[in-house]
Amino acid sequence: MRSTTRTILYHIALAWAVATGAASGQIAVQREDVITLPRALQEISGLTPAGAQRVLTHNDEKGIVYSVDLATGDVDEVLQLGSVAARADFEGITQYNDFLYLVTSNGLLYEARLDQQTKEVRFNTYDTGLDRVCEIEGIAADSLGRVYLLCKQFGAELAPARLVIYRWDLTRRLQPPEAWVDLAVGERFATLNLMTNDVLWTALSYDASRKEVLALAGRQGFVVSLNRDGVPTGAIALAQGAHRQPEGMAILDDRTLLISDEGGDGPGTLSIYRQFGD
């Protein structure tokens, strides 16, 4: 009971910190470390966990997957989609069972087995059909084989005041994705004190220990959690001003939160937040 009470009070305090913008220097979760990445990941994009101290990632141009060791900062190339790396606008990466999935901005899903004996792997592609709805910005998968697809742009217009997520069942690929979440920030997020219309959602992650989907608004400095019904359950403030161009997010089993930022004119980075949401 004590742990439950502590968690509730913690989320209330963090929601308040987000509402005030942490402008007074109050930071709910402190960034503990930043890994500077090599040139190949200057335009780093999505993240997905790969063990206790490792994360998989990619850039937004080529179907090449890299492994980052969180303890040493070492980066290794893990696999490449095809003998010549597939080229597309890759926006996110996730895993389900022994398969790795990369999604493009126009809703194509690239699928590759992780246990192939060569780095140059064969792959399948699936069209979610969401290019007729929105531009995709992120992806996450739950333990039941459902992928969550984050919308960024509808036609020529951004939708900064809405959080829109589609869900697609990998076990029933012939069925179209379903609209899972469509929330106006100023309405459904009122209980979290997130009453701003200037929110740009940039990444998703699945929190397996709590069976929640996490949505990142990195530039605004917070992460929102959604339960299995898509209802917001909490908001956690990040280090304000720390994320200039956040593109990916992953949460590890030990509650370590990782956020990737494109480098722009400089190197890409990977930020580490320990004991996130404990």
C-alpha positions in Angstrom: 0.0 0.0 0.0 2.9 2.3 0.8 4.4 1.8 -2.6 1.1 2.5 -4.3 0.6 5.7 -2.4 4.1 6.8 -3.2 3.5 6.2 -6.9 0.3 8.1 -7.0 1.8 11.1 -5.2 4.8 10.9 -7.5 2.6 11.1 -10.6 0.6 14.0 -9.1 3.8 15.9 -8.4 5.2 15.2 -11.9 2.0 16.3 -13.6 2.2 19.6 -11.7 5.8 20.0 -12.8 4.8 19.5 -16.4 2.0 22.1 -16.1 4.3 24.7 -14.7 6.9 23.9 -17.4 9.5 23.3 -14.7 10.5 26.9 -15.5 11.7 27.5 -12.0 14.3 24.7 -12.4 12.2 22.0 -10.8 12.9 18.8 -12.8 10.9 15.7 -12.0 13.3 13.2 -13.6 17.0 14.1 -13.8 18.9 13.1 -16.9 22.0 11.2 -15.6 24.0 10.6 -18.7 24.3 11.4 -22.4 26.0 9.2 -25.0 27.5 11.0 -28.0 26.9 8.9 -31.1 29.0 8.3 -34.2 28.4 9.9 -37.6 26.3 7.0 -38.8 23.7 8.0 -36.2 23.8 11.7 -36.6 20.2 11.4 -37.8 19.3 8.8 -35.2 15.6 7.8 -35.1 13.8 5.1 -33.2 14.9 2.9 -30.2 14.0 -0.5 -28.9 15.4 -2.4 -25.9 17.7 -5.3 -26.5 18.6 -6.6 -23.1 19.5 -5.0 -19.7 22.2 -2.6 -21.0 21.7 -2.5 -24.7 19.4 -0.8 -27.2 18.8 -1.1 -30.9 18.5 1.9 -33.1 18.7 3.2 -36.7 18.9 6.4 -38.7 16.1 7.9 -40.8 17.6 7.1 -44.2 18.9 3.5 -44.4 17.7 0.1 -43.2 20.7 -0.5 -41.0 20.2 -1.4 -37.3 22.8 -0.6 -34.7 23.4 -1.7 -31.2 24.4 0.8 -28.5 26.0 -0.5 -25.2 24.7 1.7 -22.5 27.6 0.9 -20.2 30.4 1.7 -22.6 28.8 3.8 -25.3 30.1 1.4 -27.9 28.1 1.2 -31.2 28.0 -1.8 -33.5 26.2 -2.6 -36.7 23.8 -5.5 -36.1 22.0 -6.1 -39.3 21.1 -4.6 -42.7 17.9 -4.9 -44.6 19.0 -6.5 -47.8 22.4 -7.0 -49.6 22.1 -3.3 -50.4 20.5 -1.4 -47.4 16.9 -0.5 -48.0 16.4 3.2 -48.2 13.3 4.9 -46.8 12.2 7.5 -44.3 12.5 5.2 -41.3 10.7 6.7 -38.2 10.7 3.9 -35.6 11.8 0.4 -34.5 10.3 -2.3 -32.3 10.4 -6.0 -31.6 7.9 -8.8 -31.2 9.1 -12.4 -30.5 12.0 -13.1 -32.8 11.2 -10.3 -35.3 12.3 -6.8 -35.7 10.1 -4.1 -37.2 11.0 -0.8 -38.7 8.2 1.7 -39.8 8.5 4.4 -42.4 6.7 7.8 -42.4 4.3 6.5 -45.1 3.2 3.5 -43.0 5.3 0.7 -44.5 6.4 -1.9 -42.0 9.7 -3.8 -42.6 9.9 -7.2 -40.9 13.2 -9.1 -40.4 14.1 -12.1 -38.2 16.7 -11.4 -35.6 18.3 -14.9 -35.6 19.5 -14.9 -39.2 23.1 -16.0 -39.6 24.2 -13.0 -41.6 24.1 -9.2 -41.1 22.6 -8.8 -44.6 19.1 -10.1 -43.8 16.0 -10.9 -45.9 12.9 -9.0 -45.0 9.2 -8.6 -45.7 7.2 -5.4 -46.1 3.6 -4.7 -45.1 1.5 -1.7 -46.1 -0.6 -0.5 -43.1 -2.5 1.8 -45.4 -2.1 4.7 -43.0 -0.4 6.9 -45.6 -4.0 7.8 -46.6 -4.6 9.0 -43.0 -1.4 10.5 -41.6 2.3 10.6 -41.5 3.8 8.0 -39.1 6.2 9.2 -36.4 6.8 6.3 -34.1 6.0 2.6 -33.3 5.8 0.3 -30.3 4.7 -3.3 -29.9 3.1 -5.0 -26.9 3.4 -8.6 -25.8 0.2 -9.7 -27.7 1.7 -8.8 -31.1 -0.1 -5.5 -31.5 1.9 -2.6 -32.9 1.0 1.0 -32.0 1.6 3.6 -34.7 1.9 7.3 -33.8 0.5 9.9 -36.2 2.4 13.2 -36.7 0.8 14.9 -39.7 -2.5 14.8 -41.4 -2.2 15.9 -45.0 -0.4 19.3 -45.0 -1.3 20.0 -41.4 0.4 19.1 -38.1 -1.9 18.1 -35.3 0.0 19.4 -32.3 -3.0 19.5 -30.0 -4.0 15.9 -30.6 -2.5 12.6 -29.7 -3.5 10.1 -32.4 -2.4 6.5 -32.3 -3.5 3.5 -34.5 -3.1 -0.1 -33.5 -2.5 -3.0 -35.8 -2.5 -6.7 -34.9 0.5 -8.5 -36.4 -1.4 -11.8 -36.1 -4.2 -10.5 -38.3 -2.3 -8.5 -40.9 -5.2 -8.6 -43.4 -7.2 -6.5 -41.1 -6.7 -2.7 -41.3 -5.2 -0.8 -38.4 -7.8 0.5 -35.9 -7.9 4.0 -34.4 -6.9 3.3 -30.8 -6.4 6.9 -29.4 -7.5 10.3 -30.6 -7.2 12.7 -27.7 -7.3 16.5 -27.6 -4.7 17.6 -25.2 -6.8 20.5 -23.7 -9.8 18.1 -23.0 -8.8 14.6 -22.1 -5.5 15.6 -20.5 -7.1 18.2 -18.2 -6.8 15.8 -15.2 -3.0 15.8 -15.8 -2.9 19.6 -16.0 -1.5 19.4 -19.5 -3.6 22.3 -20.8 -1.4 23.4 -23.7 -2.1 23.3 -27.4 1.6 23.4 -28.3 2.5 19.7 -28.1 4.4 17.8 -30.7 4.4 14.0 -30.2 7.6 12.3 -31.5 7.9 8.7 -30.2 6.2 5.8 -28.6 7.4 3.0 -26.3 5.7 0.0 -24.6 6.2 -0.3 -20.9 6.0 -4.1 -20.5 6.1 -4.1 -16.7 3.1 -1.8 -16.4 1.4 -2.8 -19.6 1.2 0.9 -20.7 2.0 2.8 -23.9 4.3 5.8 -23.4 4.1 8.8 -25.7 6.9 11.3 -25.8 6.6 15.1 -26.3 10.3 15.7 -26.0 10.6 19.3 -26.9 7.9 20.2 -24.4 9.7 18.0 -21.9 7.2 15.3 -20.8 6.1 11.7 -21.2 2.5 10.6 -20.9 1.4 7.0 -20.0 -1.7 5.4 -21.5 -3.4 2.3 -20.1 -4.7 -0.6 -22.1 -7.8 1.4 -23.0 -5.9 4.4 -24.2 -6.7 6.5 -21.1 -4.0 8.8 -19.9 -2.8 7.7 -16.4 0.2 9.9 -15.7 2.7 12.4 -16.9 6.4 12.7 -16.0 8.5 15.8 -16.6 11.9 15.5 -18.2 14.9 17.8 -18.1 13.6 21.0 -19.6 15.4 22.1 -22.8 17.4 18.9 -22.9 15.9 17.6 -26.1 16.2 19.7 -29.2 15.1 17.1 -31.7 13.8 14.0 -30.0 13.1 11.1 -32.3 13.0 7.8 -30.3 12.3 6.5 -26.9 12.7 3.1 -25.1 12.1 2.0 -21.5 14.1 -0.9 -20.0 13.1 -3.5 -17.4 15.0 -1.7 -14.7 13.0 1.6 -15.4 15.8 3.2 -17.3 14.3 5.6 -19.9 16.3 6.3 -23.1 15.6 9.2 -25.5 17.4 9.7 -28.8 18.0 13.2 -30.4 19.0 14.0 -33.9 22.2 15.9 -34.0 21.4 18.6 -36.6 24.8 20.1 -37.3 26.4 18.1 -34.5 26.4 14.4 -33.4 23.3 12.5 -32.4 22.8 11.7 -28.8 21.2 9.2 -26.5 20.0 10.5 -23.1 19.7 8.2 -20.1 17.1 8.7 -17.2 17.5 6.2 -14.4 14.6 4.8 -12.2 12.0 6.5 -14.4 8.6 6.6 -12.8 9.5 4.5 -9.7 
